[in-house]
């Protein structure tokens, strides 16, 4: 179970996102187990809303 989380953390670093902010963003925006592909696409590391909210390094 740790491998997917580790992958998300490392990918967030690649996209220069604040890891804490990104993981928090995911947890806040994953209210349902069954989500459409369009909803999941909005949570992708490269999605505009994600980069705006989660950019920057760890403080």
C-alpha positions in Angstrom: 0.0 0.0 0.0 3.0 2.3 0.5 4.1 2.1 -3.1 1.2 4.2 -4.6 1.7 6.9 -2.0 5.4 6.9 -2.5 4.8 7.3 -6.3 2.4 10.2 -5.8 5.0 11.9 -3.5 7.8 11.5 -6.0 5.6 12.6 -8.9 4.5 15.7 -7.0 8.2 16.5 -6.5 8.8 16.1 -10.3 6.0 18.6 -11.0 7.5 21.0 -8.4 4.4 20.7 -6.2 4.3 21.0 -2.4 3.9 17.4 -1.4 1.9 18.2 1.7 -0.4 20.5 -0.1 -0.9 17.9 -2.9 -1.7 15.0 -0.6 -4.0 17.2 1.4 -5.7 18.4 -1.8 -6.2 14.8 -2.9 -7.7 13.7 0.4 -10.1 16.7 0.4 -11.2 16.2 -3.2 -11.7 12.4 -3.2 -15.1 12.2 -1.5 -16.3 9.2 -3.5 -14.7 5.9 -4.5 -16.5 5.8 -7.8 -15.5 8.9 -9.8 -15.7 9.5 -13.5 -12.5 9.8 -15.6 -13.2 13.5 -16.0 -13.3 14.0 -12.2 -10.1 12.1 -11.7 -8.4 14.1 -14.5 -9.0 17.2 -12.4 -6.9 15.7 -9.7 -3.9 15.0 -11.9 -0.6 16.5 -11.1 -0.6 18.6 -14.3 -4.2 19.9 -13.9 -4.3 23.7 -13.8 -6.3 23.8 -10.5 -3.8 21.4 -8.8 -0.8 23.4 -9.9 -2.3 26.6 -8.7 -3.2 25.3 -5.3 -0.3 23.0 -4.6 2.7 24.8 -6.2 5.8 25.6 -4.2 8.2 23.7 -2.1 7.6 22.5 1.4 7.8 25.3 3.9 
